[in-house]
Amino acid sequence: MLHLFAGLDLHTGLLLLLALAFVLFYEAINGFHDTANAVATVIYTRAMRSQLAVVMAAVFNFLGVLLGGLSVA
């Protein structure tokens, strides 16, 4: 896979890494907001302990990305 990037000059490679860093940062922030929205009602109504709700949200968000792929988005 690295052979795909062998022909890039330094400037293009740095811009590519910067774009990747921005995407990863955006996805992390988006995940924080999704988790907060998903567990807020459950925690507020005390239907579930907060630690369990956050762990379940993390597991199912990960499984959604892993199994759903781009069709989830």
trRosetta pair geometry for C-beta under 8 A, 3 or more apart (Angstrom, degrees):
i j d omega theta_ij theta_ji phi_ij phi_ji
1 4 6.0 -35 -177 9 52 114
2 5 6.0 -65 -164 44 53 100
2 6 6.8 79 139 -56 73 88
3 6 5.2 -22 -150 -14 46 124
5 8 5.2 -33 -170 6 71 124
5 13 6.8 91 -179 -109 113 100
5 16 7.7 -158 -129 94 121 166
8 12 4.5 -128 -164 90 100 118
8 13 4.7 124 123 -60 128 88
8 16 7.1 -35 -157 -4 160 143
9 12 5.2 88 55 15 74 103
9 13 7.0 -141 95 -6 35 95
10 13 5.8 -61 -147 39 29 112
10 14 6.3 27 158 -19 66 107
11 14 6.0 -57 -150 35 27 109
11 15 6.5 24 154 -15 63 108
12 15 5.7 -55 -148 38 32 111
12 16 6.3 36 153 -22 65 106
13 16 5.6 -53 -148 35 31 114
13 17 6.4 30 154 -16 65 105
14 17 5.7 -53 -147 38 33 110
14 18 6.3 35 153 -20 65 106
15 18 5.5 -52 -145 37 32 114
15 19 6.3 35 155 -20 65 104
16 19 5.8 -52 -148 35 30 111
16 20 6.5 31 152 -18 63 106
17 20 5.6 -53 -147 37 33 113
17 21 6.4 36 153 -21 65 103
18 21 5.6 -51 -149 34 32 113
18 22 6.6 34 152 -18 64 103
19 22 5.7 -52 -150 35 33 112
19 23 6.5 33 152 -19 65 105
20 23 5.7 -53 -148 36 33 112
20 24 6.4 30 156 -16 66 106
21 24 5.9 -55 -146 39 30 109
21 25 6.2 32 155 -19 64 108
22 25 5.7 -56 -146 38 30 112
22 26 6.2 31 155 -20 65 107
23 26 5.7 -54 -147 36 30 112
23 27 6.3 27 156 -17 64 107
24 27 5.8 -55 -145 38 31 110
24 28 6.4 34 155 -21 64 105
25 28 5.8 -54 -150 33 30 112
25 29 6.5 26 155 -14 65 106
26 29 5.9 -58 -150 39 31 108
26 30 6.1 31 153 -19 66 110
27 30 5.5 -53 -141 40 32 114
27 31 6.2 38 155 -23 64 104
28 31 5.7 -53 -150 33 29 113
28 32 6.8 34 151 -22 62 100
29 32 5.7 -48 -153 29 35 113
29 33 6.7 29 152 -14 65 104
30 33 5.9 -57 -152 38 34 108
30 34 6.3 34 152 -20 67 107
31 34 5.6 -52 -141 37 33 111
31 35 6.2 32 160 -18 66 106
31 61 6.5 108 -146 166 99 150
32 35 6.1 -58 -150 37 26 108
32 36 6.4 25 155 -18 63 109
33 36 5.8 -56 -146 37 31 111
33 37 6.3 27 157 -15 66 108
34 37 5.9 -59 -148 40 29 107
34 38 6.1 26 156 -20 65 112
34 61 6.6 123 110 -115 128 131
35 38 5.7 -59 -144 37 30 110
35 39 6.2 -1 169 4 67 113
35 54 6.8 54 175 -138 122 73
35 57 4.7 113 -140 139 87 138
35 58 6.9 21 -115 -69 133 65
35 61 6.5 -57 -79 -41 92 152
36 39 6.8 -73 -140 47 22 90
36 40 6.0 42 163 -53 63 104
37 40 6.1 -37 -137 2 25 118
38 57 5.1 141 93 -125 130 121
38 61 7.8 -166 12 -63 164 109
39 42 5.3 -66 -157 47 58 112
39 43 5.5 50 150 -20 88 110
39 50 7.6 94 158 -145 128 65
39 53 4.2 122 -147 150 117 116
39 54 6.0 10 -96 -77 175 57
39 56 8.0 135 -96 68 113 95
39 57 5.1 -78 -49 -46 116 144
40 43 6.1 -64 -146 41 25 104
40 44 5.9 22 161 -20 66 115
41 44 5.8 -56 -137 38 27 110
41 45 6.1 11 168 -4 64 111
42 45 6.6 -65 -144 45 21 98
42 47 5.1 -90 -153 61 68 108
42 48 4.8 -8 167 33 113 112
42 53 4.9 166 100 -120 130 135
43 46 7.4 22 -180 -79 35 40
43 48 7.0 -61 -79 71 52 81
43 50 4.9 53 -124 -100 117 84
43 53 5.5 -135 -62 50 91 164
48 52 5.4 -115 171 85 104 114
48 53 4.7 123 103 -64 122 100
48 56 7.8 -44 163 18 155 142
49 52 4.5 79 66 13 93 107
49 53 6.8 -165 88 -11 45 88
50 53 5.6 -56 -145 37 32 112
50 54 6.3 28 160 -17 67 106
51 54 6.1 -57 -148 37 28 107
51 55 6.3 25 156 -15 64 109
52 55 5.8 -56 -144 39 31 109
52 56 6.1 29 158 -17 66 108
53 56 5.9 -56 -145 39 27 109
53 57 6.3 29 155 -20 63 107
54 57 5.7 -53 -146 36 31 112
54 58 6.4 33 154 -20 64 105
55 58 5.7 -54 -149 35 31 112
55 59 6.4 29 155 -17 65 106
56 59 5.8 -55 -145 38 32 109
56 60 6.1 17 162 -7 67 111
57 60 6.2 -63 -140 46 26 100
57 61 5.9 28 160 -20 65 110
58 61 5.9 -55 -142 37 25 109
58 62 6.3 25 158 -17 61 108
59 62 5.9 -60 -153 37 27 110
59 63 6.3 22 153 -15 65 109
60 63 5.4 -49 -139 40 37 111
60 64 6.2 46 156 -26 65 102
61 64 5.6 -51 -148 32 30 115
61 65 6.7 26 155 -14 63 103
62 65 6.0 -58 -152 38 32 106
62 66 6.0 26 154 -16 67 113
63 66 5.5 -58 -138 43 32 111
63 67 5.6 3 172 5 71 115
64 67 6.7 -63 -126 51 19 89
64 68 4.9 -6 -176 5 61 131
64 72 5.5 103 168 -116 98 158
65 68 6.6 -46 -97 49 14 96
65 69 7.7 80 -176 -80 43 22
65 72 7.1 -100 -92 42 44 153
68 71 5.6 -123 177 67 80 88
68 72 3.6 61 134 -45 140 113
69 72 6.9 148 68 2 37 92
70 73 5.6 -53 -162 38 57 108
